[in-house]
Amino acid sequence: MKFKSFITFTLPAFATCCLLIFTPSHAQEASPPHDVHNDDMINITAIDYAFEAPDEIPSGWTAIEYTNNGQEPHMLLFHRLPNDKTFEDFTSEVYPQVNDLWLGVRDEGLSLPEARQKFELPEWFNAAKQWRGGGGIIAPGFTSIITLNLEPGTYAMECYVKTVDGELHAMEGMIRELKVTNHRSDTKPPEANIRITLTNNKMSIDGDLTPGKHTIAVHHAEGLMHNVNVVRLEPESSIHKVVDWMDWLNISGLWPPAPASFHGGMHILQQGETGYFTVDLDPGRYLFVSEATGSLGVLKEVTVK
């Protein structure tokens, strides 16, 4: 399968996750993080199936207003490419392998062990593993602010949720190059009132999750590929079904309809790094869950009273 002609931000978390492992009730908009001026904000909008985004941005702390204007859920993942590799290297050498793996499961009936055994990524990509964060899965009509510390370089950004026909969004056009320049922004990291710490078998949440808007710091403290997705659960929602749906290699994984409403979060960071995101919580039952490691215990159910 070829990329659509309008492709012009990575290999999904799922490409490595496979080696381990929406509708909102109403549209809502999160407030900007503290100490971020609107003039400093970068706007990235997800549509079906592309990112509307600038071609280059300053380095350093970067606040991004991330909005889903599509009809399907979307995510935003940044990946920094090695200095000697181009975006074209990524799209020609890496992503087709990911797509072939998924099609083997979907169309050829490969078992997950068989698919993973056949899956080979370029050595340069496995050595790099430069996940740089991004926005978690977000339902149509929602907006969040994510704040990341980005080094200069060439980045790819992608969404690897699936279409209603079972095609990866990235293969439909949601994969794009981004240049992060040597010019540094004046943005400062925001003041967070909630802190999430991710280890290989636990998600710790410090702070009071009350109704309203929150700025959440996410710290990747240990090893595996962790992220945070905020999921609004209904009384009948099954946590087990949500965790299974987030495994992209499951035949129904990341394939609409979602089993619950996703309200954003923070995508995979490097170990030791911290990123920030905003979320507006109504009273109710929520699941904070890591896509690749939720099944290992990196999740937390909370009730906002």
C-alpha positions in Angstrom: 0.0 0.0 0.0 1.3 3.4 -0.9 1.0 6.6 1.2 -1.6 9.1 0.1 -0.1 12.0 -1.9 -0.7 14.6 0.7 1.6 13.0 3.3 4.2 15.5 4.2 4.9 14.3 11.6 6.2 8.2 13.3 6.4 4.9 13.6 3.8 4.3 16.2 4.3 3.2 19.6 2.6 0.1 18.5 5.6 -0.9 16.3 7.6 -1.5 19.3 4.7 -2.4 21.6 4.1 -5.4 19.4 7.4 -6.6 20.5 6.1 -6.3 24.2 2.6 -6.4 23.8 -16.2 8.2 20.6 -17.9 9.9 20.7 -17.8 12.4 23.7 -21.0 13.3 25.5 -20.1 17.0 24.7 -17.2 18.9 23.3 -15.0 20.5 25.8 -11.9 22.6 25.7 -9.0 22.5 28.2 -7.5 25.7 29.5 -3.9 26.6 28.6 -1.2 25.6 31.0 0.0 28.3 33.5 2.7 30.6 32.1 1.9 29.9 28.5 0.9 32.9 26.4 -1.5 32.4 23.5 1.0 33.9 21.1 3.5 31.1 22.0 1.0 28.3 21.3 1.5 25.9 18.4 -1.8 24.7 16.9 -2.1 21.1 15.6 -5.5 19.9 14.4 -6.3 16.3 13.6 -8.8 15.7 10.7 -9.8 12.5 8.8 -7.0 11.7 7.8 -4.3 14.4 8.1 -2.6 16.8 10.5 -3.0 20.5 10.0 0.3 21.8 11.5 3.2 24.1 10.9 6.2 22.7 9.0 8.7 23.9 11.6 8.6 25.1 15.2 11.2 26.4 17.8 13.0 24.0 20.1 12.8 23.9 23.9 9.5 23.8 25.9 6.7 23.8 23.4 3.0 24.2 24.2 0.7 22.6 21.6 -3.1 23.1 21.3 -4.1 19.7 20.0 -7.7 19.5 18.6 -9.6 16.6 17.0 -11.8 18.1 14.3 -12.4 14.7 12.6 -15.2 12.2 12.9 -13.0 9.4 14.4 -10.7 9.2 17.4 -7.1 10.3 16.8 -3.8 10.5 18.6 -0.6 12.4 18.1 2.9 10.8 18.6 6.2 12.5 18.0 9.4 10.6 17.1 12.8 12.2 16.7 14.7 10.7 13.8 18.5 10.0 14.0 20.6 12.9 12.5 21.6 10.8 9.5 18.0 9.7 8.6 15.3 11.5 6.8 11.5 11.5 7.0 11.6 9.6 3.6 13.8 6.9 5.2 11.2 6.5 7.9 8.2 6.3 5.5 10.0 3.9 3.1 11.9 1.7 5.5 9.8 1.6 8.7 6.1 2.2 8.3 5.4 -0.2 5.5 6.7 -3.0 7.8 4.2 -1.9 10.4 1.4 -1.9 7.9 2.4 -5.3 6.6 2.4 -6.7 10.1 -1.2 -5.4 10.7 -2.4 -6.7 7.3 -1.0 -10.1 8.1 -3.2 -10.3 11.2 -6.2 -8.7 9.6 -6.2 -10.4 6.2 -4.0 -13.5 6.4 -5.2 -14.7 9.8 -1.7 -14.7 11.4 -1.7 -15.3 15.1 0.0 -12.6 17.2 3.1 -14.8 17.8 3.4 -15.6 14.1 3.0 -11.9 13.2 5.6 -10.8 15.7 8.0 -13.4 14.5 7.8 -12.1 11.0 8.2 -8.5 12.0 11.6 -6.9 11.4 12.3 -3.2 11.7 15.5 -1.6 10.4 18.4 -1.8 12.9 18.8 2.0 12.9 15.2 2.4 14.0 15.4 -0.1 16.9 18.6 1.6 18.0 17.1 5.1 18.1 13.8 4.7 20.0 13.4 8.4 20.3 9.8 8.7 21.4 9.2 12.3 22.3 5.7 12.4 23.7 2.5 13.7 22.1 -1.2 13.6 22.7 -3.1 10.6 23.8 -6.2 9.3 22.1 -8.8 12.0 21.8 -12.5 11.7 20.8 -14.0 14.0 18.1 -14.7 17.5 19.3 -12.1 17.6 22.1 -9.1 19.9 22.6 -6.2 19.5 25.0 -2.9 21.4 25.6 0.2 19.3 25.6 3.6 20.7 26.6 6.9 19.0 25.6 10.6 19.7 25.7 11.7 19.1 22.1 15.4 19.1 20.9 16.3 20.4 17.5 16.0 17.9 14.7 13.8 16.2 12.2 10.6 14.6 13.7 7.8 12.5 12.4 4.3 12.7 13.9 1.6 10.1 13.3 -1.8 8.7 14.3 -2.1 4.9 14.2 -5.7 4.5 15.2 -7.6 2.6 12.5 -10.4 3.7 10.2 -13.8 2.1 10.2 -12.5 0.0 7.3 -9.5 -1.3 9.4 -6.8 0.8 7.7 -4.1 2.5 9.8 -4.7 6.3 9.9 -1.0 6.9 9.1 -1.3 4.9 5.9 -4.3 7.1 4.9 -2.2 10.3 5.4 -1.8 11.0 9.1 2.0 10.9 9.1 3.9 14.1 8.7 7.4 15.6 8.9 8.2 18.4 11.4 11.4 20.4 11.7 12.4 21.6 15.2 14.8 24.4 14.7 17.8 25.6 16.8 15.8 28.8 17.7 14.5 28.2 21.2 11.1 29.2 22.4 10.4 31.4 25.4 7.8 28.9 26.7 8.3 27.6 30.3 7.0 24.3 31.6 3.5 24.8 33.2 2.6 24.6 36.8 0.9 21.2 37.3 -1.6 20.4 40.0 -1.6 16.7 39.3 1.5 14.4 38.9 1.5 11.0 37.3 4.5 8.7 37.7 4.8 5.7 35.4 6.8 2.6 36.3 6.9 -0.9 34.7 3.9 -2.2 36.7 2.3 0.8 38.3 0.7 4.2 37.6 0.8 6.6 40.6 -1.4 9.7 40.6 -0.6 12.4 43.1 -3.1 15.2 43.6 -6.9 15.8 43.9 -8.8 14.9 40.7 -11.8 17.2 41.2 -14.3 18.3 38.6 -12.9 21.0 36.3 -9.7 21.7 34.4 -6.3 20.2 35.4 -2.7 20.5 34.2 -1.1 17.1 34.7 2.6 16.3 34.7 3.5 12.8 33.4 6.9 11.4 34.4 8.3 8.3 32.7 10.3 6.8 35.6 11.1 3.3 34.4 12.0 1.2 31.4 9.1 0.1 29.2 7.1 2.2 26.7 4.4 3.9 28.8 1.9 6.6 28.0 -1.3 8.0 29.6 -4.8 8.0 28.1 -7.8 9.4 30.0 -10.9 7.4 29.4 -14.4 8.4 30.5 -16.2 5.2 31.7 -19.9 4.6 31.7 -21.5 2.5 34.5 -21.5 -0.5 32.1 -18.0 0.0 30.8 -15.5 -2.8 31.1 -11.9 -1.9 32.0 -10.8 -5.2 30.5 -12.4 -4.3 27.1 -10.7 -0.9 27.1 -7.3 -2.4 27.7 -7.8 -5.0 25.0 -9.1 -2.3 22.6 -5.9 -0.4 23.0 -3.7 -3.3 21.8 -3.4 -2.4 18.1 -2.5 -5.9 17.1 -5.8 -7.3 18.5 -8.1 -7.7 15.5 -10.5 -5.1 17.1 -7.7 -3.0 18.6 -7.9 0.7 17.9 -10.7 -0.1 15.5 -13.8 2.1 15.9 -16.1 2.1 17.7 -14.1 2.7 20.9 -15.5 1.0 24.0 -15.5 4.3 25.9 -14.8 8.0 25.3 -11.1 9.0 25.2 -10.2 12.5 26.5 -6.5 12.8 25.6 -3.4 12.3 27.6 0.4 12.1 27.1 2.1 9.8 24.6 5.4 7.9 25.0 8.3 9.9 26.5 11.9 8.9 27.0 12.7 7.4 30.4 13.4 10.2 32.9 11.5 12.8 31.0 8.3 14.7 31.9 5.6 16.1 29.7 2.3 17.9 30.5 -1.3 17.8 29.3 -4.5 19.4 30.3 -7.9 17.8 30.7 -11.4 19.0 31.8 -13.1 16.4 34.0 -16.8 16.1 34.7 -18.0 14.1 37.7 -17.9 10.4 36.9 -15.8 7.3 36.5 -12.5 7.4 34.6 -9.6 5.1 33.7 -6.1 6.5 33.4 -4.3 3.8 31.3 -1.1 3.1 29.4 -1.7 1.8 26.0 1.2 -0.8 25.8 1.5 -1.5 29.5 -2.0 -1.2 30.9 -2.2 -5.0 30.9 0.9 -5.1 33.1 -0.8 -2.9 35.7 0.1 0.6 34.5 -3.4 2.0 35.0 -5.6 3.6 37.6 -9.4 3.8 37.9 -10.5 7.0 39.6 -13.9 8.5 40.5 -14.3 12.3 40.2 -17.0 13.2 42.7 
